[in-house]
């Protein structure tokens, strides 16, 4: 069963609706007790980095999720801020991230090439895939997704970059490190492109 | 490349969808949920739904309707109408809405923009400014309460203020051109693009895909929003929901690709 972590951030209902349409079983997890029979985890999110970490702590689910991901190697997919908190740290906040994908979250404003562009980076952007990125099977041509963010993930390890998008500069919009995956865009609001990605994740 | 957004804007009045002309004479065009389903099938870039009764009737947003729309909507959704407090905005986001639009309340109480941005993040705060051209001037007045009240404040001043206070996006809505299908006010659009550095969406006047293209040529990456264009067909304005295909959208933005 795919468990969507409901820690008060992101559009949990949109994921449930999408998985239902795909004919895949998914459920909402609100407490650590809900995390039984977990085959996959989705960590949604929207908003600020520290706020996301705080809410995850307050939800009481963090130790259980960490154990599932780190010890049991359950595949996890972070979305938007849910992806950013996979990093070691963020320029947006003071709290440490989960550290599952070594890297730092940075602001477009801090980069000369993107500082003058409108922020947030909002709308549909084309995505260039790295070869053999399993999340993107079937999306090799013409992949585009909906973005809404002002910070981006900078990986310490280049092999963790699964896809890049361009907004003044080329930034990592998808990461993959072992069983840990993250995407900066919103597959739950990206029509058939997003549906295919979530299906790929479910079938990993 | 970041693509310009092509955004249907749907108006809710007495639980039905309507389309206005000059903010007046609402014409019934169908059921909101049904329209959302059609735009899902057409894979629209995003959707704006504005309840035009809530503020003038001084009632709470219709949370049940919003929840139903959000559950159905498979594209990013922006809801506006009747939002006066950060708590209301937070509740609407929790129903599965990506962006919350405020208009009259933001103009009357600009601090609300900051309060809502602090609660839900500035990326989800959309400020809608309804504007009319000033006589014998290049400036535009901002109106509130469905164009009933002239604040006599310049759209450019309020745009700067909204950005400073925490708006993540501006929707500039031309009262003069609403429902006219004569094309966007490109001078206004260009002026706003040069004034702020947050994403902008232009609404009012689009009557053809050529009009969308003209706006995209003028402003680059912009939101091109429209009502009539996507709900009416033909000179007699028969109600028929339409939306450009992915291929048509690629053609619309090819002028941008050549530029970059």
HADDOCK unambig.tbl for C-alpha pairs under 7 A between the chains (distance, minus, plus):
assign (segid A and resid 11 and name CA) (segid B and resid 96 and name CA) 4.99 0.50 0.50
assign (segid A and resid 13 and name CA) (segid B and resid 71 and name CA) 6.79 0.50 0.50
assign (segid A and resid 13 and name CA) (segid B and resid 96 and name CA) 6.50 0.50 0.50
assign (segid A and resid 14 and name CA) (segid B and resid 71 and name CA) 6.66 0.50 0.50
assign (segid A and resid 14 and name CA) (segid B and resid 96 and name CA) 6.87 0.50 0.50
assign (segid A and resid 47 and name CA) (segid B and resid 120 and name CA) 6.68 0.50 0.50
assign (segid A and resid 47 and name CA) (segid B and resid 121 and name CA) 5.04 0.50 0.50
assign (segid A and resid 48 and name CA) (segid B and resid 121 and name CA) 6.81 0.50 0.50
assign (segid A and resid 117 and name CA) (segid B and resid 197 and name CA) 6.84 0.50 0.50
assign (segid A and resid 118 and name CA) (segid B and resid 197 and name CA) 4.62 0.50 0.50
assign (segid A and resid 118 and name CA) (segid B and resid 198 and name CA) 4.56 0.50 0.50
assign (segid A and resid 118 and name CA) (segid B and resid 199 and name CA) 5.53 0.50 0.50
assign (segid A and resid 119 and name CA) (segid B and resid 197 and name CA) 6.72 0.50 0.50
assign (segid A and resid 119 and name CA) (segid B and resid 198 and name CA) 5.11 0.50 0.50
assign (segid A and resid 119 and name CA) (segid B and resid 199 and name CA) 6.53 0.50 0.50
assign (segid A and resid 120 and name CA) (segid B and resid 123 and name CA) 6.08 0.50 0.50
assign (segid A and resid 120 and name CA) (segid B and resid 168 and name CA) 6.56 0.50 0.50
assign (segid A and resid 120 and name CA) (segid B and resid 198 and name CA) 6.68 0.50 0.50
assign (segid A and resid 123 and name CA) (segid B and resid 2 and name CA) 6.77 0.50 0.50
assign (segid A and resid 123 and name CA) (segid B and resid 3 and name CA) 6.70 0.50 0.50
assign (segid A and resid 123 and name CA) (segid B and resid 5 and name CA) 6.40 0.50 0.50
assign (segid A and resid 124 and name CA) (segid B and resid 2 and name CA) 5.91 0.50 0.50
assign (segid A and resid 124 and name CA) (segid B and resid 3 and name CA) 5.53 0.50 0.50
assign (segid A and resid 125 and name CA) (segid B and resid 1 and name CA) 5.55 0.50 0.50
assign (segid A and resid 125 and name CA) (segid B and resid 2 and name CA) 4.27 0.50 0.50
assign (segid A and resid 125 and name CA) (segid B and resid 3 and name CA) 5.84 0.50 0.50
assign (segid A and resid 126 and name CA) (segid B and resid 1 and name CA) 5.58 0.50 0.50
assign (segid A and resid 126 and name CA) (segid B and resid 2 and name CA) 6.70 0.50 0.50
assign (segid A and resid 148 and name CA) (segid B and resid 123 and name CA) 6.80 0.50 0.50
assign (segid A and resid 149 and name CA) (segid B and resid 123 and name CA) 6.81 0.50 0.50
assign (segid A and resid 166 and name CA) (segid B and resid 1 and name CA) 5.87 0.50 0.50
assign (segid A and resid 167 and name CA) (segid B and resid 1 and name CA) 6.86 0.50 0.50
assign (segid A and resid 167 and name CA) (segid B and resid 2 and name CA) 6.80 0.50 0.50
assign (segid A and resid 189 and name CA) (segid B and resid 74 and name CA) 5.36 0.50 0.50
assign (segid A and resid 189 and name CA) (segid B and resid 75 and name CA) 4.55 0.50 0.50
assign (segid A and resid 189 and name CA) (segid B and resid 76 and name CA) 5.64 0.50 0.50
assign (segid A and resid 190 and name CA) (segid B and resid 75 and name CA) 6.27 0.50 0.50
assign (segid A and resid 191 and name CA) (segid B and resid 43 and name CA) 6.08 0.50 0.50
assign (segid A and resid 191 and name CA) (segid B and resid 74 and name CA) 6.26 0.50 0.50
assign (segid A and resid 191 and name CA) (segid B and resid 75 and name CA) 6.60 0.50 0.50
